[in-house]
Amino acid sequence: MKKLIDKSFAFREKEFRLRPWQLKVQEVIYGTYTKPGKIFDIILLIIILLSIVVVMLESVSYLNLKYALTFITIEWVVTILFTIEYIFRIVSLRKPLSYVFSFMGLVDLFSTLPSYLSLMVDGAESLMLLRSIRFLRIFRILRLSRYMLGADVLGQALKNSRHKIIVFLISMLTIVIILGGLMYVIEPAEAGFTSIPRSVYWAIITITTVGYGDIAPVTPMGQALASFIMLFGYAIIAVPTGIVSSEFTSLRHEGMKAFECPNCGTKDHEKSANFCKSCGYEFKD
């Protein structure tokens, strides 16, 4: 494994002409399978969890009043560390913009901006809520990229079935408007059906089997109609699931060519590929 990793980094140095210090930074920051990389990931994971705990505790008013200075100090230490890490991630890449505008690059950026904005803009303290987005960074540390293929397939299935889902939603909107209108006519205003929009709201929460209970029919005819809507709701719950599942099955049969390298994250490999086209990492069955 060590020889394969050394070969992988040497390949990238030759291909992208990385400087020795850039290669070393990559080995620490991106090399999850190297010893320095594992240590870095563990330390970063601890810092991320600490920042999340601080964000949560700050929302408790009496704790925020009592330990405000401590929370602020921890927050700025974490922010500075995240900023340093973000800079090193950029300067160690041959094409830094590809990382800056990637999903995780934007997450890294938005997780540090609120603290700095609070110093420059009045009222920007409300933006501090964005710090909770740091939680998303855990997915990188835990190396959950092997699950991203399933996410790609699910996303493609949703995209392929969007027209059917839109037709389904329009049909459901028409049905709840009709049912809400009927309940408005059937039920008295004292029962809560004071307008058609409010009756449509009742139809939506009933047909989706949520049933808050803030509005309920009191007449026998209204209760009969409500019973029909509840049963109808159970029947239609499986419709969108069936649409997406059908597309998902079709994609699995066709074969998705979005295999992701677990070493460097490069996508769009053929299923029959044995080595990564970017870093040379050997795919194992």
Secondary structure, 3 states (H helix, E strand, C coil): CHHHHHHHHHHHHHHHCCCHHHHHHHHHHCCCCCHHHHHHHHHHHHHHHHHHHHHHHHCCHHHHHHCHHHHHHHHHHHHHHHHHHHHHHHHCCCCHHHHHCCHHHHHHHHHHHHHHHHHHCCCHHHHHHHHHHHHHHHHHHCCHHHHHHHHHHHHHHHHHCHHHHHHHHHHHHHHHHHHHHHHHHHCCHHHCCCCHHHHHHHHHHHHCCCCCCCCCCCCHHHHHHHHHHHHHHHHHCHHHHHHHHHHHHHHHHHCCCCECCCCCCCCCECCCCCECCCCCCECCC
